[in-house]
Amino acid sequence: MNRRERIDRDFERYHRNGWAPVPWRQHPPELRRAIRAARMRPKLKGCFENSLRLTLEQREVPVTYVEGWCTSSLVGWPFQHAWVRIGDTEHDVTIVDGDVRRLVKWEPPRDYIVTAIIEREWFGPVAEPVFARTFRAALAMLGVDLPTAKEHTQ
């Protein structure tokens, strides 16, 4: 099965079942150990949930949750994304194929993460206000300068 067929199959499973697993055997040993310790199965299109669960549901491997703006060889424009940091190395749990360029990132404190999840009752981005402020910075890093609202109306 070639890469395109595998991606199509995974997306078909995602649309049919509401989720599809992401392969994780190719990850480095410390990330595989953290995934096993958290007793989780990473989900396709679930970067926030994958990273949050990995950060909060296991104790054996110290994992830091990171959110930010990225680009990928698969997606040419900036998108909100979440990944984890173990030690000094950043790992992407969700994106398997393609290289990821992290443009803007933020590591929220653990108590901020827990409070955001309890208040919102879902595993989504915990840094919405930070994302709103940093979107222009992410685009600027790619050489795109958006006009401000004031400039746009003139």
C-alpha positions in Angstrom: 0.0 0.0 0.0 1.5 3.3 -1.0 1.5 6.5 1.1 -1.5 8.1 -0.6 -3.6 5.0 -0.2 -2.6 4.7 3.5 -3.6 8.4 4.1 -6.9 7.9 2.2 -7.7 4.7 4.3 -6.9 6.5 7.6 -9.2 9.5 6.7 -12.0 7.1 5.6 -11.8 5.4 9.0 -11.7 8.8 10.7 -14.9 10.0 8.9 -16.7 6.7 9.5 -15.8 6.1 13.2 -15.1 9.7 14.4 -11.4 8.7 15.1 -8.6 6.7 13.6 -5.3 5.7 15.2 -2.0 7.3 14.4 0.9 5.0 13.9 3.4 5.6 16.8 6.0 2.8 16.5 8.3 5.0 14.5 8.6 7.5 17.4 11.8 7.6 19.5 11.9 5.2 22.5 11.3 7.9 25.2 8.0 9.0 23.4 6.9 5.4 22.9 7.5 4.8 26.6 5.4 7.9 27.5 2.6 6.8 25.3 2.6 3.3 26.8 2.7 4.8 30.4 -0.3 7.0 29.6 -2.2 3.9 28.3 -3.4 5.8 25.3 -3.6 5.4 21.5 -2.8 8.6 19.6 -5.7 9.8 17.4 -5.6 11.2 13.8 -6.4 15.0 13.8 -6.2 15.0 17.6 -3.0 16.9 18.3 -4.4 18.8 21.3 -6.1 15.7 22.9 -3.1 13.5 22.2 -0.6 16.0 23.7 -2.8 16.9 26.6 -3.5 13.3 27.6 0.1 12.4 27.2 1.1 15.3 29.5 -1.6 14.7 32.2 -2.3 10.9 32.3 1.1 9.5 33.0 3.8 10.0 35.6 6.8 7.8 34.6 8.2 10.2 31.9 8.1 14.0 32.5 6.3 15.4 29.5 5.7 19.1 28.8 2.7 20.3 26.7 3.4 22.8 24.0 1.0 24.7 21.7 1.8 27.0 18.8 1.7 27.8 15.1 3.3 25.5 12.6 3.7 24.8 9.0 4.3 21.4 7.4 5.3 20.0 4.1 1.7 18.7 4.0 0.1 22.1 4.8 1.6 25.3 3.4 -0.1 27.8 5.7 0.2 28.3 9.4 -2.0 26.1 11.6 -2.7 25.8 15.3 -1.0 22.7 16.6 0.1 20.9 19.8 3.1 18.7 20.5 5.1 17.6 23.6 8.6 18.1 24.9 10.5 15.4 26.7 13.7 16.7 28.1 15.2 19.0 25.5 13.6 17.3 22.5 10.2 18.2 21.0 8.1 15.4 19.6 5.1 15.4 17.4 2.6 12.7 18.5 0.1 13.3 15.7 1.9 14.3 12.4 3.7 11.2 11.1 4.5 12.1 7.5 6.0 15.4 6.6 8.4 17.8 8.4 6.9 20.3 10.8 8.3 23.8 11.2 7.4 25.3 14.5 6.9 29.0 14.2 5.5 30.3 17.5 5.2 28.2 20.6 4.0 28.5 24.2 4.3 26.1 27.1 1.4 26.7 29.5 1.9 25.8 33.1 0.3 22.6 34.3 -2.3 24.3 36.5 -3.3 26.5 33.6 -3.9 23.4 31.5 -6.0 21.6 34.1 -8.1 24.8 34.7 -8.7 25.3 31.0 -9.8 21.7 30.5 -12.2 21.8 33.5 -13.7 25.1 32.4 -14.1 24.1 28.7 -14.9 20.4 29.3 -13.0 19.3 26.2 -9.5 18.6 24.9 -8.8 21.6 22.7 -6.3 24.4 22.6 -5.9 25.8 26.0 -4.2 29.0 24.8 -6.9 30.6 22.6 -6.0 34.2 23.7 -2.3 33.5 23.1 -3.1 32.1 19.6 -5.1 35.2 18.7 -2.1 37.4 19.6 0.5 35.2 17.9 -1.2 34.5 14.6 0.3 37.7 13.1 3.7 36.7 14.4 3.5 33.3 12.8 2.5 34.8 9.4 5.3 37.4 9.7 7.8 34.6 10.2 6.7 33.3 6.8 7.0 36.8 5.2 3.3 37.5 5.2 2.3 40.9 6.7 -1.4 41.3 7.3 -2.8 44.9 7.5 -4.2 45.9 10.8 -7.9 46.7 11.0 -7.1 50.4 11.0 -4.9 50.1 7.8 -7.5 47.9 6.1 -10.3 50.5 6.5 -8.2 53.4 5.1 
